[in-house]
Amino acid sequence: MHLLLLHGFTSHPILTLGPLPGVLREAGFSVRQPALPGHGTRPEDLLGVRWQDWLETAREAYRELPEPRGVVGLSMGALLAAHLAAESPTAALVALAPAMALKSPLAPLAPLLAPLIPRFPGPDSIRDPSLKRQNPNYPYFPTRAVLELLALMRRTPGVLPRVQAPALVVAAGQDGVVKGEERYHALLGSTRKDYLVFPQSGHDLLLDRDRQAVAEAVRDWLIDISNHLH
């Protein structure tokens, strides 16, 4: 299977997925990791980027993959992954800590706060103290940029029932950043949809203490799905 891996909002396009790309390649999967607009450079580059730009970049990369193909998304990437799976032939969908809503009480106030507080610190997404110090993601982000993430969140529940591909939703038991993973799972139109929780992990599941176990669980699930394709 050919897999598209999609990172999250403010995430490093490659490093935020931790051991997962390597684990998948070792298992025989072909893996592609595009950088979504505004990511992998500097936080200010998020200004002027629309949620449609993220989706179109993901869409173009997905179109180029031969079938059978699947999509794996982390956080915001899991929202984009749902849009792709709803509109294109998809053999498998994996959603890691899908960002259906933000836990911060300030999130809904972002339109009002943007002129007053031009930037916010990056979220506390890793529980392990030593691993937290190695966080490769943006240390802050422009407040206006989160408006595009919120817009994507509003548009995702409507596409989830159109997803027919087998799906795996993975939740972080100590996620202090997003909520709504169970709602994402419930709204999926998939006949087969599985749900896993890693109780000790923070939002960045692939950078935290259970990163290897998360990567291997995703690999094993995808192998099982691949075996049923033949």
C-alpha angles and dihedrals in degrees: 000000000000112000133202113204116202123195128211138256111298089001124139102253095230111016097049090070090062115189095349101094092049093045091051094047091050088054090055101261121137109231133199123186114188121191109237116226114283094020133108094028120061131322094247089065088073089072111101094017114125126208087244088062091057091048094047092050090051091045094052092049091048093050090057094057117095118236136292089057136162137188131225119191135183120209106312087012089061090058091051089046090057091053091051093047091049094054106031138049103274129179096192142006124200118187116191114195092334111213101231091149138355119247094213111105087215094061096088088049094057094108090056096040098048096082091045101039108031095187141025129206116254115268124270093249104152123066100191107087097214093046091046089062089059095052106145096194127103110290090217139003137208110265091225090059092065089064088072092051090051090050091052090049091055092052099047105071089064094057098046096080088057092060109104099168121107106269140200120196116195119195130195112228092211098040108151094171110057140019137191102072091134091051090051089052094046094050095051113111091212119128089213114043123157130193129207131180127199101200098197098047130102123216094284093066093175094054098043135081095285095045095121093046091049092050092049093047090053090047093050093048092049091049089053091050091047091052089057092053093070 
